[in-house]
Amino acid sequence: MLRVLRELTPKQRSVVLASYLGWTLDAFDFFILVFVMDDIAKEFSTDLKEVTFAIFLTLAARPFGALVFGLAADRFGRRPVLMINILSFSILEFASGFAPSLGVFFILRALFGVAMGGEWGVGAALTMETIPPQTRGVVSGLLQTGYPSGYLLASIAYFALYGLIGWRGMFIVGALPALLVVYIRGKVEESPAFLAKTTARQDAGLVRMLRENSGRFLYVVLLMTAFNFFSHGTQDLYPTFLRLQHHFDPHTVGLIAIIYNIGAILGGISFGALSEGIGRRRGIVIAALATLFVIPLWAYGTSPLLLATGAFFMQFAVQGAWGIVPAHLNELSPHAVRCTFPGFAYQTGNLLASVNATLQASIAQANGGNYAFALAIVAAIVAVLLACLTAFGIEAHGVKFAGCPENPADG
């Protein structure tokens, strides 16, 4: 990975860093919620199941954000829209810390979901259109590890700060990503593919794109639905499972989360790089099926050490599969709507999977509070479905993007 990054030009590395940090800080703001849901329930005198509706709202609103910000980026440019997007989710995260009621909190999390939904598609397109084709696998893995990196930062913040600042203070800290806009403004240039499209006056409306690529779009939506059940089904309620079923204190929960997010980062980078040699689909199938062997330890470990070990390898595989997604979806995307197509399909899949937290909480409550069973059954079913969808899907490994450099030396 370091060799590939060294071969990129300084301008290309700046784009990779900005997009990685954008997704990292977006995920940091999202995952703060999963650590403090029990506290929010107590604050507003309700139960955990009702608070999980905030996760549903965030995920369900993301397709709208992907559509709005994606269309704007395809029309006005990736760079300015990315800056507006980051400012938006930072402000909404800050405001969440001052919510006076559960209803207001839900509204703010829904709006946060709109902003969160736009970041991935815009940042991924900006990156993949700037770097050479042969570096996409490695950079894809790095870019997608922004998600577990954000989770890791949230874990560290929860571990170190929660006892001092409480749940409201955690959301206030989430305003820090706004500072990234200063870096983007000073260091990041516009996508060469977007500039080439603008020069050639190429354009394609969303309706036309969906009509001409309806089969591919529907396939990617189904694929991303499975992917989002895969990640959210193994992450969102895991801290709750550790606190409520195993009665671990916040420091133990935070430490375990740190460990499994390190595994997630290593998995994303490893499988992203691996996909450059064996193909995108094969890499995803291997990672998805590997989780089946880890589920017993991950869900039914009997000590913090065993659970942390299982969680490390679970997230190594889950985010290993995810590490291939930025490259895979951008390679499958029509050129004229490369911000809209991957982001909208990804977040539509998120919408369809947004019931996950409530579903798993319901399964656990129906089985006497057995969160281990709820986590295990969802993870196993989704892993098999994801492997099947990918194995019989489409591959566009290495396709050239108009206007993009051919090799690392090209600026």
C-alpha positions in Angstrom: 0.0 0.0 0.0 2.8 2.4 0.9 4.5 1.8 -2.4 1.3 2.7 -4.3 0.8 5.8 -2.3 4.4 6.9 -2.8 3.9 6.5 -6.6 0.9 8.9 -6.6 1.5 12.6 -7.3 1.2 15.0 -4.4 -2.1 16.3 -5.8 -3.5 12.7 -6.0 -2.4 12.0 -2.5 -4.2 15.1 -1.3 -7.4 13.9 -2.8 -7.1 10.5 -1.3 -6.4 11.9 2.1 -9.3 14.4 2.0 -11.8 11.7 0.8 -10.5 9.2 3.4 -10.8 11.8 6.2 -14.2 12.9 5.0 -15.6 9.4 5.3 -13.7 8.8 8.5 -15.2 11.8 10.2 -18.6 11.2 8.8 -18.6 7.7 10.3 -17.2 9.1 13.6 -20.2 11.3 13.9 -22.6 8.4 13.0 -21.1 5.9 15.4 -21.1 8.2 18.4 -24.8 7.3 18.6 -24.4 3.6 18.9 -22.4 4.0 22.1 -24.9 6.3 23.9 -28.3 4.9 22.9 -28.9 3.6 26.4 -28.1 7.0 27.9 -30.5 8.7 25.5 -33.2 6.3 26.4 -32.7 7.1 30.1 -32.6 10.9 29.4 -35.9 10.9 27.6 -37.6 8.2 29.7 -38.0 5.6 26.9 -36.7 2.2 26.0 -33.7 1.2 23.8 -35.9 -0.1 21.0 -37.5 3.3 20.5 -34.1 5.0 20.4 -32.9 2.7 17.7 -35.4 4.6 15.5 -32.8 7.3 15.3 -30.5 4.9 13.5 -33.4 4.0 11.2 -34.0 7.6 10.4 -30.3 8.3 9.7 -30.0 5.4 7.4 -33.3 5.9 5.7 -32.5 9.6 4.9 -29.2 8.8 3.3 -30.6 8.0 -0.2 -32.1 11.5 -0.4 -28.7 13.0 0.5 -26.9 10.8 -2.0 -29.3 12.0 -4.7 -29.2 15.7 -3.9 -25.5 15.9 -3.3 -24.7 13.5 -6.1 -26.6 15.4 -8.7 -25.1 18.7 -7.5 -21.6 17.2 -7.7 -22.2 15.8 -11.2 -23.3 19.3 -12.3 -21.2 21.7 -10.3 -18.1 19.7 -9.4 -17.0 17.2 -6.7 -14.8 19.6 -4.7 -17.3 22.4 -3.7 -20.1 20.0 -3.0 -17.8 17.9 -0.8 -17.0 20.9 1.3 -20.7 21.9 1.7 -21.5 18.3 2.6 -18.9 18.1 5.4 -20.0 21.4 6.9 -23.6 20.2 6.9 -23.1 17.0 8.8 -20.7 18.7 11.3 -23.3 21.4 12.2 -26.1 18.8 12.5 -24.0 16.6 14.7 -23.2 19.5 17.0 -26.9 20.4 17.2 -27.8 16.8 18.2 -26.0 17.4 21.5 -28.5 20.1 22.4 -31.7 18.3 21.5 -34.3 19.2 24.2 -36.6 16.2 23.4 -36.5 12.8 21.7 -38.6 14.2 18.8 -36.1 17.0 18.1 -33.3 14.5 18.4 -35.0 12.3 15.8 -35.4 15.3 13.4 -31.7 16.2 13.7 -30.6 12.6 13.1 -32.8 12.4 10.0 -31.2 15.6 8.7 -27.8 14.3 9.6 -28.6 11.2 7.5 -29.2 13.5 4.5 -25.8 15.0 4.9 -24.1 11.7 5.6 -25.7 10.1 2.5 -24.0 12.6 0.2 -20.4 12.2 1.4 -19.5 8.7 0.3 -20.6 9.0 -3.4 -18.9 12.4 -3.9 -15.7 11.5 -2.1 -15.4 8.1 -3.8 -16.0 9.6 -7.2 -13.5 12.4 -6.7 -10.9 9.9 -5.6 -11.4 7.2 -8.2 -11.5 9.7 -11.0 -8.2 11.3 -9.9 -6.0 8.2 -9.4 -4.7 5.7 -12.1 -6.8 2.6 -12.8 -4.1 0.2 -11.5 -4.1 1.8 -8.0 -7.9 1.6 -7.5 -7.9 -1.6 -5.4 -5.4 -0.4 -2.9 -6.9 3.1 -2.7 -10.4 1.7 -2.5 -9.4 -0.4 0.5 -7.9 2.7 2.1 -10.8 4.9 1.3 -13.4 2.5 2.7 -11.4 2.0 5.9 -12.5 5.5 6.7 -15.7 3.9 7.9 -14.1 1.7 10.6 -11.5 4.4 11.2 -14.4 6.7 12.2 -15.8 3.9 14.4 -12.4 3.5 15.9 -12.2 7.3 16.7 -15.7 7.1 18.2 -14.6 4.1 20.3 -11.5 6.0 21.6 -13.6 9.1 22.3 -16.1 7.0 24.2 -13.4 5.2 26.1 -11.5 8.4 27.0 -14.2 11.2 27.1 -17.6 9.7 27.9 -17.1 9.8 31.7 -16.1 13.4 31.5 -18.5 14.9 29.0 -21.5 12.6 28.9 -23.6 11.7 25.9 -24.3 15.3 24.9 -20.7 16.2 25.0 -19.9 13.3 22.6 -22.1 14.9 19.9 -20.6 18.3 20.5 -17.1 16.8 19.9 -18.5 15.5 16.6 -18.4 19.1 15.2 -14.7 18.9 14.7 -14.9 17.4 11.1 -15.8 21.0 9.9 -12.1 21.8 10.1 -11.4 19.4 7.2 -13.0 21.9 4.8 -10.0 24.2 5.3 -7.7 21.4 4.1 -9.9 20.7 1.0 -10.1 24.3 0.1 -6.3 24.7 0.2 -5.0 21.3 -1.1 -7.6 19.5 -3.2 -8.2 20.1 -6.9 -11.3 19.2 -9.0 -11.6 15.8 -10.5 -10.0 15.6 -14.0 -12.8 13.4 -15.2 -15.4 16.0 -14.2 -13.3 18.7 -16.0 -13.1 16.5 -19.1 -16.9 16.0 -19.0 -17.5 19.7 -18.6 -15.1 20.5 -21.5 -16.9 18.0 -23.8 -20.3 19.3 -22.6 -21.5 15.8 -21.8 -24.6 15.4 -19.7 -27.1 12.8 -18.8 -30.1 13.2 -16.6 -30.9 10.9 -13.7 -34.1 9.5 -15.4 -32.2 8.8 -18.6 -29.4 7.1 -16.6 -31.8 4.9 -14.7 -33.7 4.0 -17.9 -30.5 3.1 -19.8 -28.9 1.2 -16.9 -32.0 0.0 -15.1 -30.8 -3.6 -14.8 -27.4 -2.7 -13.5 -28.8 -0.1 -11.1 -31.3 -2.6 -9.6 -28.5 -5.2 -9.2 -26.2 -2.7 -7.4 -29.1 -1.7 -5.1 -29.7 -5.3 -4.1 -25.9 -5.8 -3.7 -25.7 -2.7 -1.4 -28.7 -3.8 0.6 -26.9 -7.0 1.4 -23.7 -5.1 2.1 -25.4 -2.7 4.5 -27.1 -5.5 6.4 -23.7 -7.1 6.5 -22.0 -4.1 8.1 -24.8 -2.6 10.3 -25.9 -6.1 11.3 -22.4 -6.8 12.8 -21.7 -3.3 14.2 -24.6 -1.2 15.3 -25.9 -3.2 18.2 -22.6 -4.9 19.2 -21.7 -2.3 21.9 -25.3 -2.7 23.2 -24.9 -6.5 23.2 -21.7 -6.1 25.2 -23.2 -3.7 27.8 -26.7 -5.3 28.2 -26.0 -9.0 27.8 -22.5 -9.2 29.2 -22.8 -6.2 31.6 -19.3 -4.9 30.6 -18.5 -1.4 31.8 -18.0 1.5 29.3 -14.2 1.1 29.3 -14.3 -2.6 28.4 -16.9 -1.9 25.7 -14.7 0.9 24.3 -11.6 -1.2 24.4 -13.2 -4.1 22.5 -14.6 -1.7 19.9 -11.1 -0.3 19.4 -9.7 -3.8 18.9 -12.4 -4.8 16.3 -12.0 -1.6 14.4 -8.3 -2.1 14.1 -9.3 -5.5 12.5 -11.7 -3.7 10.2 -9.0 -1.2 9.0 -6.5 -4.0 8.3 -9.2 -6.1 6.5 -10.3 -3.2 4.3 -6.8 -2.4 3.1 -5.8 -6.1 2.7 -8.9 -7.1 0.6 -8.8 -3.9 -1.4 -5.3 -4.6 -2.5 -6.1 -8.3 -3.0 -9.0 -7.4 -5.4 -6.5 -5.8 -7.8 -5.0 -9.2 -8.5 -8.0 -11.6 -8.1 -10.9 -9.4 -9.2 -13.5 -7.5 -7.2 -16.2 -10.2 -7.1 -13.9 -13.0 -6.0 -12.4 -10.9 -3.2 -15.9 -10.0 -1.9 -17.1 -13.6 -2.0 -14.0 -14.8 0.0 -14.4 -12.2 2.7 -18.2 -12.7 3.0 -17.9 -16.5 3.5 -15.0 -16.1 5.9 -17.4 -14.5 8.4 -19.3 -17.8 8.8 -16.4 -19.4 10.6 -16.0 -16.5 13.0 -19.7 -16.1 14.1 -19.5 -18.6 17.0 -16.6 -16.8 18.7 -17.9 -13.3 17.8 -21.4 -13.9 19.2 -20.9 -16.6 21.8 -17.5 -15.9 23.3 -17.5 -16.2 27.1 -14.9 -13.6 28.1 -13.9 -10.2 27.0 -10.7 -11.7 25.4 -12.7 -14.2 23.3 -15.3 -11.7 22.2 -12.6 -9.2 21.3 -10.8 -11.9 19.2 -14.0 -12.9 17.5 -14.9 -9.3 16.8 -11.5 -8.5 15.4 -11.7 -11.3 12.8 -15.4 -10.6 12.1 -14.7 -7.0 11.2 -11.5 -7.9 9.3 -13.7 -10.0 7.0 -16.8 -7.7 6.9 -14.8 -4.5 6.2 -12.5 -6.6 3.9 -15.4 -7.1 1.6 -16.4 -3.4 2.0 -12.8 -2.3 1.1 -13.5 -3.4 -2.5 -16.8 -1.5 -2.8 -15.6 2.1 -3.8 -13.6 0.7 -6.7 -16.3 -1.9 -7.7 -19.2 0.6 -7.7 -17.3 3.4 -9.5 -16.2 0.9 -12.2 -19.8 -0.2 -12.6 -21.0 3.4 -12.9 -21.9 5.3 -16.1 -19.4 8.1 -16.6 -21.8 11.1 -16.7 -23.3 10.3 -13.3 -20.4 8.8 -11.4 -21.3 10.8 -8.2 -25.0 10.0 -8.4 -25.1 6.4 -9.5 -22.8 4.7 -6.9 -23.9 7.0 -4.1 -27.6 6.7 -4.8 -27.5 2.9 -5.2 -25.4 2.5 -2.1 -27.7 4.7 0.0 -30.9 3.1 -1.4 -29.4 -0.2 -0.2 -28.9 1.6 3.1 -32.6 2.6 3.1 -33.7 -1.0 2.6 -31.4 -2.2 5.3 -32.2 0.6 7.7 -34.6 -1.6 9.7 -31.6 -3.7 10.9 -31.1 -2.2 14.4 -34.8 -2.3 15.2 -35.1 -5.8 13.7 -32.2 -7.2 15.7 -33.4 -5.5 18.9 -36.9 -7.0 18.3 -35.4 -10.5 17.7 -33.3 -10.2 20.9 -36.3 -9.0 23.0 -38.5 -11.9 21.6 -35.8 -14.3 22.8 -35.4 -13.1 26.3 -32.9 -10.4 25.6 -30.6 -12.7 23.7 -28.6 -10.3 21.5 -26.1 -13.0 20.6 -28.7 -14.9 18.8 -30.1 -11.8 17.0 -26.6 -10.8 15.9 -25.6 -14.3 14.8 -28.7 -15.2 12.8 -28.7 -11.9 10.8 -24.9 -12.1 10.1 -25.1 -15.7 8.9 -28.0 -15.2 6.5 -26.6 -12.0 5.0 -23.1 -13.4 4.5 -24.5 -16.2 2.3 -26.8 -13.8 0.4 -24.0 -11.4 -0.2 -21.7 -14.1 -1.5 -24.4 -15.4 -3.9 -25.3 -11.9 -5.2 -21.7 -11.1 -5.9 -20.7 -14.4 -7.4 -23.5 -14.1 -10.1 -23.0 -10.4 -10.6 -21.1 -8.0 -12.8 -17.4 -7.2 -13.0 -15.8 -4.1 -14.6 -12.3 -4.4 -13.0 -9.9 -1.9 -14.4 -12.3 0.0 -16.8 -10.8 3.3 -17.9 -12.4 6.6 -16.8 -12.5 9.4 -19.3 -10.0 12.1 -18.4 -8.2 10.1 -15.7 -4.5 9.5 -15.6 -3.2 6.2 -17.0 -0.3 5.8 -14.5 0.9 7.2 -11.3 3.3 9.6 -13.0 0.4 11.3 -14.9 -0.8 14.4 -13.2 
